[in-house]
Amino acid sequence: MARATTGILVDLTDAGTAVAVADRLRRMGFRAAAHDESGIRRPVPPPRHPAVVVTEHDRADEHASARGTRGHGAHPDPAADRRVLVVDQVSTTASAADITAIATETARHADAVGAAPPPLEVLTTAELTAGIAPFRHDGGVETSFGAGKFAVVAIAVYEGSRIRRSFGPAAGADLERTLAQCVDDDLPGVYPVGVTEQHEIVLVVDRSRVGRLSRGLEMVVRRLAARHYRVGRGTVSEARTDDDRAHDTLQVTPLVGYAPFSSKDSARSALARALVGVQGSRERLDLEPTAGPPRLTDAEELAALREPLPAAAPVDETVGAWKALGGRLRAVTQQPTGRLWTQFAITLAVGVLLPYVLYVAAAHSGLDLTRFTYPLVVVAMIVTALAIVVESSLAADPTQPAPVPSGTAPPAASAIIAAYLPNESATIVDTIEAFRRIDYAGDLQIVLAYNTPQDLPVEAVLRDIAARDPRLTLLRVPASTSKAQNVNAALDVVRGEFVGIFDADHHPGPGSFERAWAWLRDGYDVVQGHCVVRNGSASHLAGIVAVEFESIYAVSHPGRAQLHGFGIFGGSNGYWRTSVLRETRMRRRMLTEDIDASIRSITAGHRVASDPRLTSYELATTTLGQLTAQRLRWAQGWLQVSAQHLAAALRSPHLTVRQKIGMTYLLGWRELYPWVSLQVYPILLFALLHPHRIESRSWFISLFVLSTVFTLAMGPLQAFMAYVLGEPSIRAHRRWYWRYLVWSGLFTELKSALTRIAHVKELSRERVWRVTPRVVPDAPDTHGTATPRDTPRPVGPEAQVA
């Protein structure tokens, strides 16, 4: 690292010798370049702040007098500490021995100087490109860096503009230099280049020294976000001690984009792609470094570099019109309903037809495969049913938080309500009023973080409420297209020691924040509450979903938390320590950002609880179409999380053996089981159409009867436990439980079929987030449920957010 950041300028009369010496020094690991006055092409531009200058007697005074002060603010130029190495006059190209001697002596001086990091200067695009270019392997010019080893990394700070407004430009420059130094401390092979005019720090990173670049950068980003920075008079520095943190400190949200590059990429293109990555991180705020796109159009590159676009030629407009027409035609020919049925047919072909064909082919060869597969399928179904029985029994006696001593004052708390406002405009005021009615003994901040493509009349109503109630903070997130972005943006304004996350239709139950604090005070980092449906009367399906939610939140979640040793944050009515949520964030690219955040936090060693008595009341889907879209997204999101985090969870040093078994069941078996259970159909089809091929029918029939009776009993068991342990406002509607009992078999198979379809969607990279339309209920009854209008009214369009 020392040699890689030590700049050497070779300024000799003979340009050929200067280039040869600089090339030899680069092969020794230094950042060396020749000062070329004769026009001979040099491999790299001269370093802006060389630590060592190699020159001749008549030029030594010129370099010695060049010392001064420059760079950001009043920070001294490293030239003040540079060494000037004087060599004998070289009038003609030196011999190889002379070149080696000069390079060796220079290296000795350079090693003695050490690697003082150059100041980060605000540079133009051309200057930044010139600083990146030496790391690009360029055709016939040999460099010591190799091809494809490097990546351009750009770092910005989400709070940067606010810091400059509050503490001045010098503090912003100090923060940039502090962050660059922290990155240099945490990551090997970092070479600072400069700062853009929009205050993005530009670095080059040696990929060969980092390992997996995305993982290394994510580690650095999390460390930067976790650090505290002390604010002084126009300065910002890292707060390393408790005494430092006793003064004014701040934490920042780093935004990181990166772009690997090689001889096929220009330095300008790599810089532009890294800046596009920064913009992606700015939109998500999830502490996840964003890789820039592999290539950019000319217009995209100019936009990323903040350069004006050239006037469009007529041919460009024509081509654009044809492309737009083609896009509209593709949209017409790819309707969601037709695609859904096609994907369902694919699942049947893979899960039923293909196994049946294999059974027939094996039977013609004299082998009865069902003799092996059917017992395995039965065992799988019985094991899954037994897990349901164990979860149900454990849920009867759920874990409770330790009681809070009387007189203990609760800390400040925040509530984040994430909303896509066009979909929530009819219900959001009721939700805000429900939060304003919360009787919390501590300071409660209510943050409505929302996005909307256009101004809405309800915003004026919300502003009027905020003017009357200082607890309410309205945060419109301009670039947001997701709940994850809204939550991440809200973290910039939350003041509470812990924060509850809610969807816009949730009304928290009495004492919810006090009970959540009892869990966090007891050593947990996250607690998931019990989501209760409040519009179960809106439709027959809504009543079924209401009972299903009781079986999930009152039975499965608390029982599984005891069985596996960890709970799961379900996206709403979940409470986090603010520090843990800031560390974890939500990721927009995940369809179930809540499950992704849960698994990442658990894998990192944080504790997650599940509490069936921590209630909030929400609106359920009321039509089959809404339910299908919602459950497809849930299933596909779970698959994404399983594929991305199961291996990491099994490697985590923070998880016990029991927890790793639980992760395997939750992330692995959960994805396999819908396909395993489907195997009953090809086996039965083979037995019916080819009975003479079955070696023994007696065991087949006995096993079938046993497994069928046992697995079908799970529906009544879940309905019974949901009734016994459910929320009183749902238990008051017994007919909903009978309806659930009648339809539970088909309902379960529907969810399994949607899971299999979600696998096909993920494999085909079809990832669409559809907003669930709300049904506006009348005033809730005394049990907290709602009486619907005669005709349920969806609120807003079924918008798509990619």
N, C-alpha and C positions, 0 to 999 in steps of 0.2 A: 504493500500500500504506500509506503514512504516514497519509493522510487517512482511509482505510477503518478503521484501527485506533485513531484518535484519537476518544475519547468526549467529547461536549459535552453538558452539562446546561443547559437554559434554564429559569431560575426567575424568572419575572416575575409581578407582581401580576395583570395581565390575562392570563388563560389563553388567550384567542384569539390575542393577540400572540405569546405564548410558543410556541404550536403552529405559527403561521405562520413564525416565525424558525427553529424546529427543522426544519420542512419545507424551507425554503430552504437550510439548511446541509446537509441530506441530499442535496439535488440538487447540491450542490457537492462531494459525496463523503465527508462526515464521518458518523460514527455519532452522530447528535444526537437528543435527545428533550427534551420539555418536562416540567417538574415540575408536574403538574396538580393543584391543590388544589381547583378549583371543580367537579370531576366531569366536565369536558368530555372526550370521548373523544380520547385521543392515539393517533397512529399506532403508536408503539413505546414500550416501557417505558424508564424512565430508565437510563442506563449505570451500572453498579455502581461504576466507578472513573473518573469523568470527568477528562480532562486539563485541561479548561477549563470554568468555570462562569460563565454570564452571568446577572447578577442586579442588583438595585437596592441603594441605599445601606443601607436598613434590614435587608437580608438578608445583606450581605457578611460581617459578623462571624460569623454562624451557619455559613457555609460555610468560613470561614477556621479556625474552631475545630474543624471536623470532621476535621482532619488527625490521623492517629494511626497505630497499628500494627494490622494485621489480616491475615487470609489464612493460608496454610500456614505452620506453624512460626513463625519470628520474622522473616519477610521484610517489609520496610517496605511500607506502602501507597503506591501512586503518588500518592495524594491529598496526600502531603507535598510533592510538586513541582507540584501543580496551580496554574493561574493563575485568579484570580477577576477577571473583567471586570465592572466596575461601570458601569451605564448610568443615564441619568436616569429618574426615576419615570415609569412608564407607567400611567396610571389608566384610560384608555379605549383601545379598539382602535386601534393605530397605523396610519398611512398606509403605502402600499406603499413609498414612498421611505424612511420610517423603518425599516421591516422590512429593506429591502435594506442600509441603512447599518449597522444592528446586525449583520447576518449577515456583511457584508464585514469589519468591524472584528474580529469574533469569529474569522473565518477567518485573519486575519493573525496574531492571537495564537496560534491553534491550530497553525498551521504553524511558528511559532517554538518551540512546546513540543516538537513531534516526536511520534512514535508509540511511547511506552513501552508494552511489552506488559503487560497486566494480569496480576496473579498468578492462577494456576489454583486456584480454590477448590473444595472438595467441596460440591456443590450437590444439592438434592433434585430429583426429576423435574420438579416444578412450576417450580423456578427454572431448570433447564436448558431446559425448554420455552419459558419466557418469554424466555430469551436467544436461542433459535432463531427465535422468532416474527417478529421484525422483518425477517427475510430472506424471509418468505413474502408474496407479492403477494396482498393481501386485499381482494377485491371492489372497493368504490368508494374505498378509501383508497389514494392514490397514494404510492408509495415510489420511491426512486432506484435500487432494485435490479432492478426488472423481474421478469417472471414466468418461473419455471422455470430461473433461472440458477444456482441454488445447490444444494449437496448437503451433507448432514450426514455428517461423518466421525467415527468412533469408533476410538480407538487404545488397545490394551492391550498389556501385556508378559507373555509367557508365564512368564518367570522372576520376575515382580513379587513374588509372595508370598514366594518364597525370599529375595529381596533385602531385603524388609521384616523377615523373621525374622532374617537375618544382620546387617543393618546398621541396623535401626530404621526407624520410620515416617517420620522426617524424610528419610532417604536415599531412600525411595520417593517422597516428594513432590518431592524434588530431581530424581529421575530423570524424573518426569512433566513438570516444568517444562523440563528439558533437552531432552527429546524434542519437546515442543511448539515450543521455540525452533528446534530443528534442522529440523522440518517447515516452520516459517515461513521459514527460510533457503533451503530447497530448493524450495519451491512458492509461486508467487505467489497472491495472493487468499485468504490463510488468515485466519480470524477466530476466535480462541479463545473458547470459551464457558465451559467449566468441566470438572470431573471428577465422575464418578458416585461413589456410595458404594462401588462395587466397583472403583474406581480405573481406569475407562476415561476417557481424555481425549476430550472432545467438542469438535469444531471445526466451523465452517462454511467451505466452500470455494467460491469463485466459479468455476463451471465455464467461464465465458466466457474466463477468463484462464489456464486450465490446458490447454485443448485436449481431447484424449481423456482423460477423468478416470481410467479404470482404468489406462491406461498411465502417467500422471503419478504416481498413487499407488503403482504398483508400483516406479517409479524411486525414490520417496522411501523405501519400505519397504526396498529393497535397500541404500540408503545408510545407513539407521538400523541395519540388521543388520551392515553392514560396519564401522561406527564402533566405537571402543573408548571405554569410559566409565571414568573414574578414580574410585575409591572412596576417600573420605576419612572423617573422623570424623563420621558422620551425614550426609555429603553425597555427591552423585554429580554429576560434571561430565564434559563431553566431553574426552577425551584428544587434544589437537590436535598435540602435539609428541612427539618421541622421549623426551624427559625425562619427560613425563607418563606415557608407556607403560611406562617403567622401573619405575613404582610398580604397586600392585595395580590391575588393570583388569579389566573384564568386557565381554562382548558379549551382546546381547539378541536375542530373537526377537519382532519387532513383530507384533501381530495387528490387522489393519485391516478394518473394515467400513464401508460407505458406502451412502447412500440419497439419490439425487436427489429433489427435491421442488419443488412449484409450488403454485399456488392451489388445486388439487384435493386437496392433502394437508395434514393438520394437522401442526404442529410435533411434537406428541406421537407421531404415527404415524411420521414421518421418523426421530425419535430411536430408536424401538423397532426399526425396520427396520435401522438402522445397527448397533444392538447385536446383532441376530440375525446380521448379517454378521460381527461380531467372533467370535461363537461358532462360525461356520463356519470362520473362519481358525484358531481354537484347535483345532478337531478335525483340521485338515489340517497345520498348521505348515509350509506350503510357501512362505511369503513372498509369497503372491499375495493382493492385496486381494479381499475378497468383497463383492459387491453384495447388499444385503438384498433380500428378496422384494418384488415390486411392491405387494403388499398382504398384510395380516395379518388373521386373524380377531380378534375381541375377546379371546378366550382367549389367543391367541398374543401379542397386544400386551401383555396383562397379564403374561404369563410373561417376556417380554423385558425389561419394566420392573421385574421382581421385585415385582410387586404381587399380592395374594391374589386368587384366582378367586372369583366369586360362586357361591352355591349353584346347582347345576344344576336347572332346572325339569323337571317330568315330560315336557313336550313335547320338550325337548332330548334326553332319553334315548331317546324314541321315534324321533326323527329319526336319532339316531346309530345305533340298531339297524337301521333301514332302510338306512342308508348302508353299514353293515358287511355286511348281507346282499347288497347290490348288489355290493360289492367281492368277496365270495366267489363270486358267480355269474360275474363277469367272469374271475376266476382259473380257474374251471372251464372256461370257454369259450375260453380262450387258452392252450392247452397248448403247450409249446415245440416238440414234434415236429411238430405240425400247422402251426404258424407257420413252421417252418423249410422244410418242403416247399412251402408257399405262396410264400415268398420265393424259393425256387429256381425255381419256375414263373415268377415275375415276371422273374427274370434271363434265362430262356430267351425269354420273350416280347419283352423289350427287346433282347437281344443276338442272337437268331436270327430270330424270327418277323418283327419289325419290319423289319430289313434285307432279308429275303427279299421281303416285300411291296413294299418300295421298288424292289428290282431288277425285279420283275415289272411294276410300274407304269411304270417307266422304259422297259422293253423294249417295252411296248405303244405307247410314244411314239416308238419307234425309236432309243432310247439304251441302249447296253450299259454299265451302270455298273461291272460287274465288270472291264471293261478297265482301269479306273483303280484300283479298290479292291484287287483281288487283288495286283497288283505292290506296292502300298503295304504290304499285310499281310505279304507274303513278305519284303520288305525289313526290316520291323519285327522279324520273327522271326529273320532272319539276323543283324541287328545285336545283338539280345539274346543270341543264341548266341555271337557273336564276343566279346561282353563276358565271357561265362562262360569262353571259351578264354583271354582275356587274364588274367582273375583267377586262373585255374588255373596259368598259367605264372608269374605273379608270386609266387604262394603257394609255389612251389618254393624260393624264396630270400627268406624273410621278413625284415623289418627286425629287428635285435637291439638291445637296450639297451647303452649303453657299460658296460664292466666297472667294477665298484666296486673302488677300490684296496684292497689287503689291509690289514687293521688298522682300516678305517673302521667305526666303531660305528653300527649302524642306529638310527634314531630310534624313539620309542615308537609303537606301532601299535594300532589297535582293529579288531575284527571285529564287525559288526552282523549278527545272524541274525534275520531277520524271520519271524514265524510266526503263523499262525492255529491256535492250540493244539489245538482239537478235531480238526483234520485231521492234525496232526503228532504227536499224543501217543504213538503207538507207535514213532516214529523219532527224536524230539527228543533223548532221552538219548544215543542212539548218536551223533548229530550233535555234541552237546556234548563227548562223550568224544573224538571225532575232532579237535575244535579244541583240547582240552586236551593232546593228544599232539603238537601243533605245536612244533617245536624252533626257536624264533626267538631270535636273539641279543639282541634288544632287549626292551623292556617290552611285553608283549602283553595287551591288555584284550579280554575276550570279553563282548559285550553281547547278551543274548537279549531282544529287544523283541517282545512278543507281545500278542495280544488273545484273549479268550475270553468267551463270554456267561455262563459259569458256572464255578465252581471245579472243578478236575479233580484226581484223585489224583496225577497226574504232577508237579503243582506242588510237592508235598511232597518228592518225590525231587529236583527241581531245587534247592529251597532247601537240602537237605542237601548237595548238591554245592557250591553257592555258599558254604556255611559252611566247607567244607574247602578250597576253592580261591578265594583273594581275587581272582584274575584274572576270575572270572565275575561279571557284574552282571546281575541279573534285573530287567526293566522291564516290568511289566504296564501297558498303555496302555488306560485304562478306556473312553474314548469312541471308540476306534479301530474302524473297519470295513474297513481296507485296509492293504496292505503299505506304501504311501506314508506313512500316518500313523505307522506303527510306526517306520519309518526316521527320519522327521522328529523324532519324540519322542526317539529314541536319541541324536540329535545334541546333546541337552541334557546328556548324561552322558559322551560319549566324551572320552578324554584323548589319544588318539594324534595324531601329526602327519599320519598318513594312515590311511584306514579302508577295510577291505574289506567289501563288501555281499554277503550270501549268503542264498539261500533255505534253508528249514529242512531240506531233504534233501541239501544239498551237503556233501561232505567234501573239504576242501582237500588238494591234493597236497603232497608234500615240497618244502620250500624255496620255497613260494609267496610268502610275505610278503617274503623277501629279494629274490626276483626282481621282485616288484611295486615294491619300493623302488628297485631299479636303474633302472626306467623313470621313476619320478617324480623321482629324482635327476638323470636325464638331460634334464630340462626338460619332461616330459609332465605333464599334470594328471590324467589318467584313463588306466587301462589295463584292457582287457577280456581275460580269460583264456579258456581252452579248456574248455568244459563237456563232460565225458565221461559217457556213460550207463553206469551200473553194474548195471542190471537188464535187460540186453538179452535174457536167456534167459527172462524172465517170460512172453513171448508172441511169436508171429510178428511182430506189429506193433511190439513193443518192439525187436526186432532191426532192423527197417527204420528205426525212429526213431534207433537208435544209429548206424547208418551215415549217416543224413541229418545228424545232429549233427556227425559227422566232416567231411562235405562243407561244412558251414556254418563250424564253428569252426577247422578245420585248413586249409581251402581258401578259401572265399568271403571270410570276414572279413579274414584277413591279406592276401589278394590285393587285395581292394577297398580296404583301407586304403592300400596303395601306389598303386593306380590313382587314387583320388579325393583322397588326401592327408589323410584322417581316418578314424578307426575309430569303432565304435559300442559304447556300453555296453549289454549285453544283459540287465541286471536282476540277475544273480548272478555270483559270481566276478569282480567288477569292483572295482578299487581306485581311490580318489579321494584327492586332497589334501583334508584335512578342511576347510580354508578354502574351497575351491571347492565342496565339497558343501554346506556351510552357506550359501553364496551362492546355490546353484542350487536345492536342495531337491527333493522329489518332490511331484507334484500328484495328489491323490486323484481328481479328476474325470477324469483321463486313464486310459483302459483299459490303455495301455502307458506307465506313468509312467516306465519306464526309457528308452524311446526318446525321450520328450518331454524328459527331463532331458539326454540326450545332445545332441539337436539344439540345445537352448537354450544348453548350455555351449559347443558348437562355434561357434555363431553369435556368442557373446560373446567369442570369441577364444581359448578354451582348447584345448589339444592332447589328442587322444584316440588311444591306441595300441591295437593288437590283437596279442596274443602267443599263438601256438598251443602254446607250451611251458609256459604258466602254467595248470596243470590243476586242476580240481576234479571230483568224481564225484557224479553226481546220479541221481535216479530218473525214468525216462521214463514217459509214458502207456502203458497196456497194452491199452486197448480202443478201438474206433472211436468210441464215444460220448464218452469222455474227450478223445480227439484232436480231435474235431469242436468241442467246446466251447472247448478251448484255442486252436485255430487261428482260430476265429471271433473270439475276443477279441483275439488278436494282430493279425489283419487289420483289424478295426475300429479298434483303437488306432493302427495305422500310418496309417489314413485320417485320423483325428483330428489326428495330428501333421502330416501333409502339408498338410491344409487350414489349420492354424493357423500353421505355421512356414515353409512354402516361400517365400512372398513376403518374409518377414523375412530369411531366409537369403540370398536373392538381393540384398537391399539392404545386407547387413552389410558394413561397411568392413573387417572382420577376415578375410574369406575371399578367397582368390585366385580367379582365373578358373577354374583347374582344380577347386578345391573347389566352386565354384558350379555347374559342370557336373555334378560328382558329386552335389550336392544335388538338382539337377534330375532326374538319373537315379534317385536313391534315393527321393525323395519324390514326384516327378511321374510319371515313366515307370513306376515300380513299380505305381502305381494304375491307369494306363491299360492296361498290357499285358494283363491278364487279359481285358479286353473286346476288345482288338485281336486277340488270338490266337483268340478265339471266332468272329471273322468268317470263319474258314475254313469253318465249317459252313454258314452261309447261302449262301456263294459256291458251295460244292460242291453243295448242294441245288439251287440255281438251275441249275447246269451239268448236273446229272443229269435234272432235270424239264423243262428247256427248252434242250436242246442246240442247237436251230436258232437260238437267240437269241445264242449265242456267236459273235462275229465271226471268231475264229481259234482253232481247237482245238489247234494244234500248240504255240504258245507257252504255252498254258494247261497242257498236260500236262507239258511240259518243266520249266516253273517249279515245278509241283506236285512232281514227282519230286525236283528239286534241293533244294527247301526241306525236304521231308519227310526225306530222307536226312540232311541236315545237322543239322536240329533233333533228330531221333531219336538222333543220335550223341552228343548232350550227356549223355544218361543214362549210357552206358558211360564217357564221359570223366570225369564227376563221380565215379562209383563207383571208377574206376581211381585218380584223384588222391586220393580219400578213403582208399584203401588204402595208397598210397605214402606219404602224409603223415600218416596217421592215428595215433592213440595205440596203442601196442603191445597193450594189453589188449583193444582192439576188433579189431585186425588178427588176433588169435589165432582169431577166429571167422569164417573165410572164408565159411561158408554164409550168414552174414548179408549179406555183400556180393552173393552170387549172388541171394539173395532180393530185395535192393534193386534189383538190375539188372533182374530180371523184372518187378517191380511199379513201377518208377520212372515209367513213362509214366502209368499210372493214378493213382499217388500225386501226381504233379505236377498233373494235371488236377483231382484232388480239392481240392488247395490253391488252385488258381485259382478253382474254383467257390465255395469258401468265401470267398474274397476278394470275389467279386461279391455273394454273399449279405450279407457284412458291409457293403457299400456300401448295400444296401437297408435294413439294420438302422439304419445311421447316419442315412440320410435320414428314416426313420420315428421317429428319436430313441429307439430301443430300445437301451438301454445297460445290460447286466447283466454283472456280474463273477462268474463261477462258479469256486469253488475246485476245483483239480485234485486228486481223491482220490489218495492214495499207496498203492503196493503195498509191503507190508513184506517186504524180502528177508531171506534168511538171511545168515550171515556172509559177507563178500566173499571171493572166491578170491584167489589170489596175484597175479592180474592186475588186481585192483581191481574186477572185475565181480561180480555177485551171482548165486547160485543160488536160484531162487525156491522157495517152498513148492509143494506139489502143486497147491494152488488159490490164486491170487493173492488177497490180502485187502485190499479197499479200507479205508482208515482214515478214519472220520468221515463225516458226511453230505456230499452235494454241495451245500454251503451256497451261498446266493446273497448277494452283497454288492453293493448297488446302487451 
